[in-house]
Amino acid sequence: MGSGGKDLILDVVPLLDGRFCGAASGTDRFDDRSASFDPLVPEVLGNDGIIARPAKGEFGRISRMLELGAHGIMYPRCESAAEAKQVVNAAKFAPIGKRGFDGSNPDAEFCLTPMADYVRIANENTFVLIQIEDPEAVDRAEEIAAVDGVDAIMLGPGDLSVLSGIPGQLDHPTIVKAFEKIAQAAKNAGKNWASITLSLDHARQLRDMGAMLLFHSADIIMVKQGLERIQREFATLGFKPRTVR
């Protein structure tokens, strides 16, 4: 759902052994995408973009994900500006990065898009989102956000809480301070920033702090909530949930 140039990502679709998220249009980065990038976008997403999430260090897979139709890369557990630059090198063509050229894939309409147009369109429309998820990376957020070719940075509060020795305490002062650091680093670099949202109030707070991309819930959580609702409804008829040992 897009509103005022902001994106709220609700659905996560497993594809190509990666983690893809359907993002509702609402930013120029997605809206200005050329039709050349549309062939593999599932119809369920309409004109929305697809963000692919490789594993940490899988730089070689990044260009392949883009060639198969992804519109952006969400790179996890980035630790430094040098690592962020490696992501950019894999995702962007020269002069921004060092991505290898192969125009025979869906993103170039199987050799139907002229090389110069393909390179230009890809660089203009490929979205690079860098996840910051450990204390050292939070301290380097300014350097990471400043890397040319990085479009946005994202705080991962879950992993950060574990690595900080406070697992699950997402309202802990350490996590709250990390959100502030990420927001300031993005602002200083003139970049956008993102995070997961824990509730409507949390989403409102992050929005007020300048977050432009919010990830809310997940398919498994929605299924869990639906099953819990059914349990509550049938409890009024005397049914009791079975205990699974």
N, C-alpha and C positions, 0 to 999 in steps of 0.2 A: 504494500500500500504506500503510495507516494503522497507527500503533502508538503507544499512549500519548499520544494527542492530537496526534501529528505526522503530516504528510503527506509521502509520497514520490511525486513525479510522474514517470511513466515514458513516457507516450505523448503525442505532439504531432500534432494533426490539423489540416491546413490547411482553413479554412472561412471564407467571407465575406471573402476577401481579407485576413484577419487571421491570427494565429497562436493557435490554441486548444490548451489543454492539459487532458487529463483528469486530475482530481485524485481520488484515493481518499478516501472519507469517513474522518474521524478527528478532525475539529474541530467544535465547536458551530456555527461559521460555516456549514459545509456541511450538517451533519446537520439543522439546524432549518429548512431551506429549505421554504417552502410548496409544495404540489403545483402551485400556479399557475405555477411556474417550470419545469415539467418538459417541456412539449410538444416542444421542439426538441433535447432532449438525445439524442444518438445512442444506440441500444440497446446498442451495444458498451460504453458507459460505465456502463450500469446506473443507479444512483442517484448517480453521481458528478457533480461540478460541472464547469462549463466556464469557463475563464478566457480572455478575448479580449485580444489584444495589438494595439492600434492603433499607427500610427507616431507619432513624436514630433510634437506640435503638432496632432494630429488630434482636437481636442476635440469637433468637431461629429459625428464618427463614433461617439463613445463611447456616447451614449444609444441610437443606432440598433443597435449591437451588443447592448446590454442588451435592447432591445425584441425582438430576434430570438431571444432565449433564452440569451444568455451570463449567467453568474452572478457574474462578476467581471471586473475590468479590470487587466491588467498593463501599466503605462505605462512606456515606456523613456526612458532618457537624461534623467531629470528633473534640473534644475540648481538649483532653489531651492524654498523653501517657497511662494512665490507661484505657481510653476508647478504644484506639487502641489495647491494650493488650486483651480486651474483644473480639474484632473482631478476633484476632489471635486465641484465645482460642476456638472460635466457628468454625473457618475455618480449623484449623490444628489439627491433632492427636498428642498425646504425642510422644516424649517429648517436642515438640514445643508448642502445645496447649492442649486443653482438649475436642476436638470434640468427640461426641459420635459415637460409631460404629454401622453401619447398612449396611451389605453387600448385601441386597436384592434389591437394586435399580440399575438404569441404569449405574451409574458410576462404579459399580463393576460387571457389566454384570450379574446381577441377581444371585448372589451367585456363579458365575463361577470363580471369581478371588480369589485365596487364601488370607486369612486375612492378613498375613504378607506382601505379595506383594501389596495388596490394600492400606494398611496404608502407606507403603513406597512410592508408586507411587503418592498417593494423596498429601502427604507432599512435595514431590519433585516438583510437577506440579501445585499445587493450588496457584494462584496468588492473593495477597492481596494488594489492592490499597486504600490508605487512603486519603480522600478529606479534605483539610484544607480550611475553608471558612469564618472564622470570625477573627477579629483582635487579640483576645486573643490566638487563636489557632496558628496564624502566629508567635506570640512571642514564642510559645512552639514547633515550628516546629522541632527544634534540638532534643528535647526529644521524639517527636512522631516518627520521622524518625529512631531513634536509637532502637526502640522496635524490639526485635528479632521476626522474622516471618512477619514483614511488608516488602513487596518487593519494594514498591514505594509510594511516596506521590504526591498529586495533588492539585494545587491551583485552587480554584473556584472563579475567579475574579468577576463574576456577583453578587453572594451573598455577597462577601466581600465588594463590592462597596456599596451595600444597607446598610449593617451593619455598614459601616464606615461613613454613612451619605452623600455619594457622588454617588447615584444610576446612573449607566450607564456610569460613567466617568472612563472608563477602561484604559485611558492613564494618569490618575491622578498620581501624585508623590507617593501617598500612595500605589496604586496598583503596580506601577513600583518597589517600594522598596520591596513589598511583594514577587514579583517574584524573586527578588535577594535573599531574605531570604530563600525562598523555595529551590532555586538552591544551595545555600551554605549549607543548612541543609542536603540535599540529598548527596551532595558531601562529607561532613564530615562523614556521616554515611555509605558511600559506597553503597548508594541506588540510584535507578532511580527516576526521577520525571516527572510529566505530567501536562498538562493544555489544555484548549480549545485554538483554534487559531482563531483570528479575521480576518486574511487576509494572503496572501502569505508572505508579508513582515514580519508580526508578527510571522508566523511560522518559517521563517528563523532566526529571532531574538531569539526565544525560543530554536531552535535547536543549535544555536551558544552558548547559555547559558548552554547547556548540557541536555535539555529535550529529553527524549528517547521515549515518548509516547504522540502523539498529537491528539486531538479530533477536527475535523473540520466539521463545519456545522451540519445540522440535517435534517431529512426527511421533517419536516414542512417548514423549511427555503427553501429547494430545491423546494418544491411545490410553495411557495410564489414567488420565483424568476422566476419560469417557467410561472406563471400566469402574472407576471409583463412584462415578455418578450412578451407574446402574446398580452397584451394590447398595448405595444409600436408598435408592428408590425401592428396591425389592426388600430391603430390610423392613419397610413399613408393612409388608405382607407376611412378615415372620420368617423370611429366609435369612440364613446366617452364612457368611462366607466360610468355605472350607479352609482349614489350616493345612498348608502344604509343608511337609517336613523334608 
